[in-house]
Amino acid sequence: MSAVIQPALPAVEDLPLAAGDPARVLVFDARGGVTLGQFLAQARDLAGRLPEARHVAHLAEDRYRFLLGFCAAALRGQVALLPPSGAPRILSEVLRAHAEGGAYRLGGEDGIPVPGLEAARGAPVAAAATPRVRSGDLAAIGYTSGSTGRPQAHAKTWAGFATGTAQNLAALADLWGGRQPQVVATVPPQHMYGMEMSVLLPLLGGAAVHACGLRILVTTPVHLRALLRSGVALPALAGIVSATAPLPQELAAEAEDRYGAEVREVFGSTETCVFARRRTARDPLWTPLPGVRLAPQPDGTLVHAPHLPAPVVLADIFEVMPDGRFRLCGRQADLLEIAGKRASLGDLTRRLLAVPGVEDGVVVQLEPEREGGVGRIAALAVAPGLAPADIVAALRATVDPVFLPRKVRLLPALPRNATGKLCRESVLEALAGPGARVVGSGSGNAA
């Protein structure tokens, strides 16, 4: 597991662990709400029962238990580890990388138990001030998904989290006006997007989480597509927020039409957190959040933002307009050059998904079979009723023959993680594994 990227620490000052009146509702369920004051009293009680350690891996999937464990550990000055996966091997690697000073598991099946919502409901609130944290202290260590290789660790300070939450409010608050929104998230809190929208926004931005009322659905393109295809009726939404992967314009427009709410896509990463927004159904360009500036580099783009202690280089390639808005052109690692022609894996994947009958899919470039060779193009697809040759034939209409996949495997489902992302390692395993149908396209001819 990769080492932590340690940010430069800002000047130390105190910040509130949670913002707002202790009487405000922080968490809802069907039986009612728990106030911020009740929650903090329960967090203090749990903190007193936690072991001494420098790091804690938060494994709770239940949003309330995650919030409670996160704040209780923070009261002990413990840094939250946000594993990119609950897989035993990945989790062991994370804990091993942060064993110095002690590390333990909190929540989930194998961690120290965390009380649920019922334990806080109706509990008296002690007359104690809202706890505070030091702005320069580390709050959490998040991990990239591993979609382009091994997960990379990135440390976040409390100051960065506070400033980033203010940025997110600037990007989204007009969706709910002056009222309190309740966040319903399909994204796990261990993912940085889930952390920003369903943990920090309730703690520091005045929202409530998992409730009935003025709902903000926090989701991903994969989850949103599945929701639309299911035909499930949803209660009224104030807005839909999407991230983790590019959201097709037609999918955003379909969601706005179906649910009567604006779909707002946010752009960010584990390294940067959220730094731009757009209304995808109407605008292909991204608008940077206040104070954000992008500087194209030979190997990617340098992101300057108020919530970042130092500029961060992303592998994404952006076309920046004179007014500061930008268009995503792809990632450096996604760009292909074969026989003097150029394409991108992202665009090829979009064309695959546009094939009628393809419900899900991804295009990748395999490692070269010999030194100095060119990696072959391959694809995974979920396409009931289609044969691999059918897919290749359909792609011929829009894809140059040199970029047609030489291998296509059909699967019942792609090996996506909880946020809908595909790790390269999992994709390669699926392409090599048994139980799927393969077609070789030779020099562009389907077999």
FIDREN-25663 format. One record per residue (C-alpha): residue in three letters; x, y, z. Coordinates in nm, 2 decimals, decimal comma. Example, Ala and Ser with C-alpha at 12.3 -4.5 7.8 and 13.67 -1.06 7.14 Angstrom:
 residuo      x      y      z
     ALA   1,23  -0,45   0,78
     SER   1,37  -0,11   0,71
REM end
This chain:
 residuo      x      y      z
     MET   0,00   0,00   0,00
     SER   0,14   0,34  -0,10
     ALA   0,28   0,58   0,16
     VAL   0,08   0,87   0,29
     ILE   0,12   1,20   0,10
     GLN   0,18   1,44   0,38
     PRO   0,04   1,79   0,31
     ALA   0,20   2,11   0,44
     LEU   0,02   2,20   0,76
     PRO  -0,14   2,54   0,80
     ALA  -0,12   2,76   1,11
     VAL  -0,28   2,58   1,40
     GLU  -0,61   2,72   1,52
     ASP  -0,92   2,56   1,67
     LEU  -1,22   2,45   1,45
     PRO  -1,55   2,31   1,56
     LEU  -1,58   1,93   1,51
     ALA  -1,95   2,00   1,42
     ALA  -2,12   2,32   1,32
     GLY  -2,46   2,46   1,42
     ASP  -2,71   2,47   1,70
     PRO  -2,70   2,15   1,92
     ALA  -3,07   2,14   1,88
     ARG  -3,06   2,09   1,50
     VAL  -3,13   1,75   1,36
     LEU  -2,82   1,57   1,24
     VAL  -2,95   1,22   1,15
     PHE  -3,30   1,10   1,06
     ASP  -3,46   0,77   1,01
     ALA  -3,83   0,66   0,97
     ARG  -3,88   0,69   1,35
     GLY  -3,75   1,04   1,39
     GLY  -3,43   1,24   1,43
     VAL  -3,13   1,27   1,66
     THR  -3,00   1,62   1,74
     LEU  -2,64   1,73   1,71
     GLY  -2,63   1,76   2,09
     GLN  -2,75   1,40   2,14
     PHE  -2,50   1,28   1,88
     LEU  -2,21   1,46   2,04
     ALA  -2,30   1,33   2,39
     GLN  -2,29   0,97   2,24
     ALA  -1,96   1,05   2,07
     ARG  -1,80   1,16   2,39
     ASP  -1,92   0,84   2,56
     LEU  -1,79   0,62   2,28
     ALA  -1,46   0,81   2,28
     GLY  -1,40   0,72   2,64
     ARG  -1,41   0,35   2,56
     LEU  -1,18   0,35   2,25
     PRO  -0,83   0,21   2,28
     GLU  -0,52   0,43   2,26
     ALA  -0,39   0,44   1,90
     ARG  -0,27   0,68   1,64
     HIS  -0,49   0,55   1,35
     VAL  -0,83   0,38   1,32
     ALA  -0,98   0,21   1,02
     HIS  -1,34   0,30   0,99
     LEU  -1,54   0,00   0,86
     ALA  -1,90   0,09   0,94
     GLU  -2,13   0,10   0,64
     ASP  -2,43   0,23   0,83
     ARG  -2,41   0,61   0,80
     TYR  -2,49   0,69   1,16
     ARG  -2,24   0,44   1,30
     PHE  -1,97   0,58   1,06
     LEU  -2,04   0,94   1,17
     LEU  -2,04   0,84   1,54
     GLY  -1,72   0,64   1,51
     PHE  -1,55   0,91   1,31
     CYS  -1,63   1,18   1,56
     ALA  -1,55   0,96   1,87
     ALA  -1,21   0,87   1,73
     ALA  -1,15   1,24   1,64
     LEU  -1,21   1,33   2,01
     ARG  -0,92   1,10   2,09
     GLY  -0,70   1,27   1,83
     GLN  -0,70   0,96   1,62
     VAL  -0,66   0,98   1,24
     ALA  -0,93   0,81   1,03
     LEU  -0,82   0,55   0,78
     LEU  -1,06   0,52   0,49
     PRO  -0,98   0,19   0,32
     PRO  -1,05   0,17  -0,06
     SER  -1,20  -0,17  -0,01
     GLY  -1,32  -0,40   0,27
     ALA  -1,14  -0,69   0,11
     PRO  -0,92  -0,86   0,38
     ARG  -0,60  -0,82   0,19
     ILE  -0,65  -0,45   0,12
     LEU  -0,76  -0,38   0,48
     SER  -0,45  -0,57   0,62
     GLU  -0,22  -0,36   0,39
     VAL  -0,38  -0,04   0,51
     LEU  -0,34  -0,13   0,88
     ARG   0,01  -0,26   0,82
     ALA   0,11   0,07   0,65
     HIS  -0,01   0,27   0,96
     ALA   0,09   0,03   1,24
     GLU   0,33   0,28   1,40
     GLY   0,16   0,43   1,70
     GLY  -0,11   0,16   1,69
     ALA  -0,40   0,10   1,46
     TYR  -0,73  -0,08   1,51
     ARG  -1,07  -0,14   1,34
     LEU  -1,39   0,04   1,43
     GLY  -1,73  -0,08   1,32
     GLY  -1,81  -0,34   1,06
     GLU  -1,81  -0,71   1,12
     ASP  -1,46  -0,73   1,26
     GLY  -1,41  -0,40   1,44
     ILE  -1,50  -0,26   1,78
     PRO  -1,89  -0,23   1,78
     VAL  -2,04   0,12   1,74
     PRO  -2,38   0,19   1,88
     GLY  -2,66   0,26   1,64
     LEU  -2,92   0,54   1,62
     GLU  -3,16   0,39   1,88
     ALA  -2,90   0,43   2,15
     ALA  -2,90   0,81   2,10
     ARG  -3,27   0,86   2,05
     GLY  -3,42   1,04   2,34
     ALA  -3,10   1,06   2,54
     PRO  -3,03   1,37   2,75
     VAL  -2,78   1,62   2,63
     ALA  -2,50   1,73   2,87
     ALA  -2,44   2,10   2,89
     ALA  -2,10   2,08   2,72
     ALA  -1,95   2,30   2,46
     THR  -1,91   2,17   2,10
     PRO  -1,57   1,99   2,09
     ARG  -1,30   2,15   1,88
     VAL  -1,01   2,02   1,67
     ARG  -0,68   2,18   1,56
     SER  -0,70   2,29   1,20
     GLY  -0,35   2,17   1,12
     ASP  -0,40   1,82   1,26
     LEU  -0,46   1,52   1,03
     ALA  -0,82   1,42   1,01
     ALA  -0,82   1,13   0,77
     ILE  -0,62   0,94   0,52
     GLY  -0,81   0,84   0,21
     TYR  -0,72   0,62  -0,08
     THR  -0,76   0,64  -0,45
     SER  -0,97   0,36  -0,60
     GLY  -0,69   0,18  -0,78
     SER  -0,86   0,22  -1,12
     THR  -0,52   0,29  -1,28
     GLY  -0,30   0,08  -1,05
     ARG  -0,24   0,04  -0,68
     PRO  -0,44   0,26  -0,44
     GLN  -0,26   0,57  -0,33
     ALA  -0,28   0,73   0,01
     HIS  -0,37   1,10   0,06
     ALA  -0,38   1,28   0,40
     LYS  -0,64   1,54   0,48
     THR  -0,63   1,80   0,75
     TRP  -0,92   1,95   0,94
     ALA  -0,86   2,28   0,78
     GLY  -0,88   2,12   0,44
     PHE  -1,20   1,95   0,53
     ALA  -1,36   2,27   0,66
     THR  -1,26   2,48   0,36
     GLY  -1,37   2,20   0,12
     THR  -1,71   2,18   0,29
     ALA  -1,75   2,56   0,24
     GLN  -1,66   2,51  -0,13
     ASN  -1,92   2,23  -0,16
     LEU  -2,19   2,45  -0,01
     ALA  -2,10   2,72  -0,26
     ALA  -2,15   2,46  -0,54
     LEU  -2,48   2,31  -0,41
     ALA  -2,66   2,53  -0,16
     ASP  -2,89   2,70  -0,41
     LEU  -3,05   2,36  -0,47
     TRP  -3,22   2,38  -0,13
     GLY  -3,22   2,75  -0,06
     GLY  -3,24   2,85   0,31
     ARG  -3,39   2,52   0,42
     GLN  -3,21   2,22   0,57
     PRO  -3,14   1,95   0,33
     GLN  -3,13   1,58   0,42
     VAL  -2,87   1,38   0,23
     VAL  -2,95   1,03   0,11
     ALA  -2,63   0,87  -0,02
     THR  -2,57   0,56  -0,23
     VAL  -2,19   0,62  -0,19
     PRO  -2,00   0,46   0,10
     PRO  -1,86   0,71   0,35
     GLN  -1,51   0,56   0,31
     HIS  -1,49   0,70  -0,04
     MET  -1,38   1,07  -0,04
     TYR  -1,69   1,18  -0,24
     GLY  -1,91   1,00   0,02
     MET  -1,70   1,15   0,30
     GLU  -1,75   1,50   0,16
     MET  -2,12   1,48   0,08
     SER  -2,26   1,25   0,35
     VAL  -2,03   1,30   0,65
     LEU  -1,87   1,65   0,63
     LEU  -2,17   1,82   0,48
     PRO  -2,39   1,71   0,77
     LEU  -2,12   1,77   1,03
     LEU  -1,99   2,11   0,91
     GLY  -2,24   2,23   0,65
     GLY  -2,57   2,21   0,85
     ALA  -2,73   1,93   0,65
     ALA  -2,89   1,62   0,80
     VAL  -2,83   1,27   0,67
     HIS  -3,06   0,98   0,55
     ALA  -3,39   1,14   0,61
     CYS  -3,73   1,23   0,49
     GLY  -3,79   1,59   0,38
     LEU  -3,60   1,81   0,14
     ARG  -3,38   1,53   0,00
     ILE  -3,05   1,55  -0,19
     LEU  -2,97   1,22  -0,35
     VAL  -2,59   1,17  -0,36
     THR  -2,51   0,90  -0,61
     THR  -2,29   0,78  -0,90
     PRO  -2,36   0,73  -1,27
     VAL  -2,38   0,35  -1,23
     HIS  -2,63   0,38  -0,94
     LEU  -2,83   0,64  -1,12
     ARG  -2,86   0,43  -1,43
     ALA  -2,97   0,13  -1,23
     LEU  -3,23   0,34  -1,05
     LEU  -3,37   0,47  -1,37
     ARG  -3,39   0,12  -1,53
     SER  -3,56  -0,02  -1,22
     GLY  -3,86   0,20  -1,26
     VAL  -3,87   0,26  -0,88
     ALA  -4,07   0,57  -0,78
     LEU  -3,88   0,81  -0,56
     PRO  -4,02   1,08  -0,32
     ALA  -3,97   1,44  -0,42
     LEU  -3,60   1,54  -0,45
     ALA  -3,45   1,88  -0,42
     GLY  -3,16   1,78  -0,63
     ILE  -2,93   1,49  -0,74
     VAL  -2,55   1,51  -0,70
     SER  -2,33   1,27  -0,91
     ALA  -1,96   1,20  -0,91
     THR  -1,69   0,92  -0,93
     ALA  -1,72   0,88  -1,31
     PRO  -1,83   1,08  -1,62
     LEU  -2,21   1,12  -1,63
     PRO  -2,35   1,09  -1,98
     GLN  -2,55   1,40  -2,08
     GLU  -2,85   1,18  -2,19
     LEU  -2,85   1,00  -1,86
     ALA  -2,86   1,33  -1,67
     ALA  -3,14   1,46  -1,89
     GLU  -3,34   1,14  -1,83
     ALA  -3,30   1,17  -1,46
     GLU  -3,40   1,53  -1,45
     ASP  -3,71   1,45  -1,66
     ARG  -3,80   1,14  -1,45
     TYR  -3,75   1,29  -1,10
     GLY  -3,82   1,66  -1,16
     ALA  -3,49   1,77  -1,00
     GLU  -3,17   1,92  -1,12
     VAL  -2,88   1,68  -1,16
     ARG  -2,56   1,85  -1,06
     GLU  -2,23   1,67  -1,13
     VAL  -1,93   1,75  -0,92
     PHE  -1,57   1,69  -1,02
     GLY  -1,30   1,59  -0,78
     SER  -1,06   1,32  -0,67
     THR  -0,92   1,17  -0,35
     GLU  -0,62   1,39  -0,40
     THR  -0,81   1,72  -0,45
     CYS  -1,17   1,66  -0,31
     VAL  -1,44   1,84  -0,51
     PHE  -1,32   2,15  -0,71
     ALA  -1,58   2,20  -0,99
     ARG  -1,94   2,15  -1,08
     ARG  -2,18   2,15  -1,38
     ARG  -2,54   2,09  -1,48
     THR  -2,46   1,80  -1,71
     ALA  -2,80   1,79  -1,89
     ARG  -2,74   2,14  -2,02
     ASP  -2,37   2,23  -2,00
     PRO  -2,07   2,02  -2,12
     LEU  -1,83   2,26  -1,95
     TRP  -1,72   2,25  -1,59
     THR  -1,73   2,56  -1,37
     PRO  -1,45   2,58  -1,11
     LEU  -1,55   2,65  -0,75
     PRO  -1,46   2,99  -0,61
     GLY  -1,08   3,04  -0,59
     VAL  -1,00   2,73  -0,80
     ARG  -0,76   2,77  -1,09
     LEU  -0,64   2,50  -1,34
     ALA  -0,29   2,52  -1,50
     PRO  -0,23   2,26  -1,78
     GLN   0,10   2,07  -1,75
     PRO   0,28   1,84  -2,00
     ASP   0,18   1,54  -1,78
     GLY  -0,17   1,65  -1,67
     THR  -0,31   1,95  -1,49
     LEU  -0,21   2,15  -1,18
     VAL  -0,51   2,23  -0,95
     HIS  -0,49   2,53  -0,73
     ALA  -0,77   2,55  -0,47
     PRO  -0,83   2,73  -0,13
     HIS  -0,88   2,40   0,05
     LEU  -0,55   2,25  -0,08
     PRO  -0,24   2,33   0,13
     ALA  -0,04   2,31  -0,20
     PRO  -0,13   2,27  -0,57
     VAL  -0,20   1,91  -0,68
     VAL  -0,11   1,76  -1,02
     LEU  -0,38   1,54  -1,17
     ALA  -0,33   1,30  -1,46
     ASP  -0,65   1,44  -1,62
     ILE  -0,61   1,65  -1,94
     PHE  -0,84   1,96  -1,95
     GLU  -0,91   2,22  -2,21
     VAL  -0,93   2,55  -2,01
     MET  -1,15   2,83  -2,16
     PRO  -1,06   3,20  -2,13
     ASP  -1,33   3,24  -1,86
     GLY  -1,18   2,96  -1,65
     ARG  -1,44   2,69  -1,73
     PHE  -1,30   2,37  -1,87
     ARG  -1,37   2,06  -2,07
     LEU  -1,24   1,72  -1,96
     CYS  -1,04   1,56  -2,25
     GLY  -0,94   1,24  -2,07
     ARG  -0,65   1,11  -1,86
     GLN  -0,30   1,09  -1,97
     ALA  -0,30   0,71  -1,92
     ASP  -0,62   0,68  -2,13
     LEU  -0,47   0,83  -2,44
     LEU  -0,39   0,58  -2,71
     GLU  -0,17   0,61  -3,02
     ILE  -0,17   0,31  -3,26
     ALA  -0,04   0,32  -3,62
     GLY  -0,01   0,69  -3,60
     LYS  -0,38   0,73  -3,50
     ARG  -0,51   0,86  -3,16
     ALA  -0,80   0,78  -2,94
     SER  -0,89   0,76  -2,57
     LEU  -1,02   0,48  -2,36
     GLY  -1,28   0,70  -2,22
     ASP  -1,43   0,78  -2,56
     LEU  -1,41   0,42  -2,67
     THR  -1,60   0,32  -2,35
     ARG  -1,87   0,57  -2,42
     ARG  -1,91   0,43  -2,77
     LEU  -1,93   0,08  -2,63
     LEU  -2,21   0,19  -2,39
     ALA  -2,39   0,35  -2,68
     VAL  -2,43   0,01  -2,85
     PRO  -2,80  -0,09  -2,83
     GLY  -2,83  -0,38  -2,58
     VAL  -2,51  -0,30  -2,39
     GLU  -2,61  -0,24  -2,03
     ASP  -2,26  -0,18  -1,89
     GLY  -1,90  -0,20  -2,02
     VAL  -1,55  -0,08  -2,03
     VAL  -1,26  -0,07  -2,28
     VAL  -0,90  -0,11  -2,17
     GLN  -0,56  -0,15  -2,32
     LEU  -0,37  -0,47  -2,22
     GLU   0,00  -0,48  -2,14
     PRO   0,21  -0,54  -2,46
     GLU   0,28  -0,91  -2,52
     ARG   0,65  -0,83  -2,60
     GLU   0,89  -0,55  -2,53
     GLY   0,84  -0,26  -2,76
     GLY   0,50  -0,40  -2,87
     VAL   0,16  -0,23  -2,86
     GLY  -0,09  -0,33  -2,60
     ARG  -0,41  -0,48  -2,75
     ILE  -0,75  -0,33  -2,70
     ALA  -1,00  -0,54  -2,50
     ALA  -1,35  -0,49  -2,36
     LEU  -1,58  -0,62  -2,09
     ALA  -1,95  -0,59  -2,14
     VAL  -2,28  -0,68  -1,99
     ALA  -2,51  -0,73  -2,29
     PRO  -2,78  -1,00  -2,25
     GLY  -2,89  -1,13  -2,59
     LEU  -2,57  -1,01  -2,78
     ALA  -2,27  -1,21  -2,89
     PRO  -1,92  -1,06  -2,87
     ALA  -1,91  -1,04  -3,25
     ASP  -2,24  -0,84  -3,25
     ILE  -2,07  -0,58  -3,03
     VAL  -1,76  -0,55  -3,25
     ALA  -1,98  -0,52  -3,56
     ALA  -2,18  -0,24  -3,40
     LEU  -1,86  -0,06  -3,30
     ARG  -1,73  -0,06  -3,66
     ALA  -1,97   0,22  -3,74
     THR  -1,80   0,47  -3,51
     VAL  -1,46   0,33  -3,42
     ASP  -1,14   0,32  -3,63
     PRO  -1,05  -0,05  -3,70
     VAL  -0,71  -0,01  -3,52
     PHE  -0,90   0,06  -3,20
     LEU  -1,16  -0,21  -3,22
     PRO  -1,13  -0,45  -2,93
     ARG  -0,94  -0,77  -3,01
     LYS  -1,10  -0,95  -2,71
     VAL  -1,45  -0,90  -2,58
     ARG  -1,58  -1,09  -2,27
     LEU  -1,94  -1,10  -2,18
     LEU  -2,02  -1,11  -1,81
     PRO  -2,34  -1,11  -1,60
     ALA  -2,20  -0,80  -1,42
     LEU  -1,88  -0,60  -1,42
     PRO  -1,66  -0,62  -1,11
     ARG  -1,74  -0,27  -0,98
     ASN  -1,67  -0,16  -0,63
     ALA  -1,92   0,01  -0,39
     THR  -1,89   0,34  -0,57
     GLY  -1,93   0,19  -0,91
     LYS  -1,57   0,22  -1,01
     LEU  -1,36  -0,05  -1,19
     CYS  -1,01  -0,13  -1,06
     ARG  -0,77  -0,21  -1,33
     GLU  -0,66  -0,53  -1,15
     SER  -1,02  -0,65  -1,13
     VAL  -1,08  -0,58  -1,50
     LEU  -0,77  -0,77  -1,60
     GLU  -0,86  -1,07  -1,38
     ALA  -1,21  -1,07  -1,54
     LEU  -1,06  -1,06  -1,89
     ALA  -0,84  -1,35  -1,81
     GLY  -1,08  -1,56  -1,61
     PRO  -1,31  -1,84  -1,71
     GLY  -1,68  -1,84  -1,76
     ALA  -1,70  -1,56  -2,01
     ARG  -1,72  -1,57  -2,39
     VAL  -1,43  -1,44  -2,60
     VAL  -1,40  -1,32  -2,96
     GLY  -1,08  -1,22  -3,13
     SER  -1,12  -0,94  -3,38
     GLY  -0,79  -1,00  -3,55
     SER  -0,71  -0,69  -3,76
     GLY  -1,06  -0,56  -3,70
     ASN  -1,26  -0,85  -3,83
     ALA  -1,49  -1,03  -3,58
     ALA  -1,44  -1,40  -3,56
REM end
